[in-house]
Structure formats: C-alpha cells, structure tokens
Amino acid sequence: MNLQTINDINGNAEYVLLPVQVFDALKEQIEDELAGLEAWAEQEEDYVDFNPADYVDNPVALARLQAQIKQVDLARHMQVTQSYISKLEHADHVSDEALQKISAALLEMRKG
C-alpha cells in the first residue's frame, strides 16, 4: 500500500493520508490511544507539590527547608560552621534554646 505524506515547511513528514478502509480498521485503536493520552494529561493536573514536612522529622532541618535557605548560608548568618547546622539537623533531639536561635536566625534572614 502506498501512503501519501504531507510535509511541513522544513520538509519533514507531518501528516499521513490513509485510505478510508485503513482508517476504519484502525479507528478504534486510535480512539483508545487518544483516550489514554487524555487520561495521562488529566493525571498531570493532579500533581501535588513536594511538602518537606511529609519526609523531614527534624525541626531544624524542616524550618530551614521551608525557609529555602542553605545550611552554609544559615551557618554564616549565625556565625557557626555548616557542620554544626548539619549536626543539629541530624540530632534525635534539639534543645529548645537551639531551636529558638535557629528560628530567630531564619526569621532575620527572610526579612533581610
């Protein structure tokens, strides 16, 4: 069977002309494929933003991530080392005093 193509302005095949009998034979498959593409597109609309609170338990790490601030920048602002911030973020327990200092620093950084 010879199929005729219609090219775009760059000479690339853009459309294919099919005999009606071939189209009728393929119509159901084409409709199923299009329905699948539409369903996939609808799922993309159901995208849910990443929420760090769903994955991060440490309050220091969570506060920093929500503020969108890097460890190194927070450390520099607090005049401590980045490794100290990392240590706080990996601790099983963070003291209230440390948490208050971190929160105050993050608040200052967001304002400044």
Buried (B, 14 or more C-beta within 10 A) or exposed (E): EEEEEEEEEEEEEEEEEBEEEEEEEEEEEEEEEEEEEEEEEEEEEEEEEEEEEEEBEBBBBBBBBEBEBEBEBBBBBBEBEBEBBBEBBEBEEBEEEBBEBBBEBBEEBEEE
